[in-house]
Amino acid sequence: MKSYGKNIRISPKKLRVIAEVVRGKKVEEALSFLKFAPKKGAKILYKLLFSAMKNAEHNDKQKSADLFLDTLIITKGIVYKRGRPVSRGRMHPILKRTSNIVLELQVK
C-alpha cells in the first residue's frame, strides 16, 4: 500500500527531521506521535499516513493494528524561484523549495 505526496510546500530538510522519528514504527504509534508534534511537517505526514491507512483498510481489507511504516522517502521537488529587489536594479534570489514523499505500508 503506497501513498504519494508531490510538490508539498516545505523543504525536504525540514521534513526529514520528522520522517526519521516515525520511520519503521507501527501506524497507530506514528499517528499518535505526528498528531501532537509541534512541526509543520508533522501535520503533512499525519494527513498522508492517515490517508494511506484508511485506503489500506478500505481497499485491501487490512486492520490498522497490523500495519507499519515500511518505507518513508523524502526527495526534492521543484523549486519556485523568487527574488527580493535590492539596490542598483539587482535581485537577491529566494528559493522556495518543495518536497516529494513516498510512503509505503506493510502488514506485520
C-alpha positions, 0 to 999 in steps of 0.5 A: 500500500503506497501513498504519494505526496508531490510538490508539498510546500516545505523543504525536504530538510525540514521534513526529514527531521520528522520522517526519521522519528516515525520511520519503521514504527507501527501506524497507530504509534506514528499517528499518535506521535505526528498528531501532537508534534509541534512541526509543520511537517508533522501535520503533512505526514499525519494527513498522508499516513492517515490517508494511506491507512484508511485506503489500506483498510478500505481497499485491501481489507487490512486492520490498522493494528497490523500495519507499519511504516515500511518505507518513508522517502523524502526527495526534492521537488521543484523549486519556485524561484523568487527574488527580493529587489535590492539596490542598483536594479539587482535581485537577491534570489529566494528559493522556495523549495518543495518536497516529494514523499513516498510512503509505503505500508506493510502488514506485520 
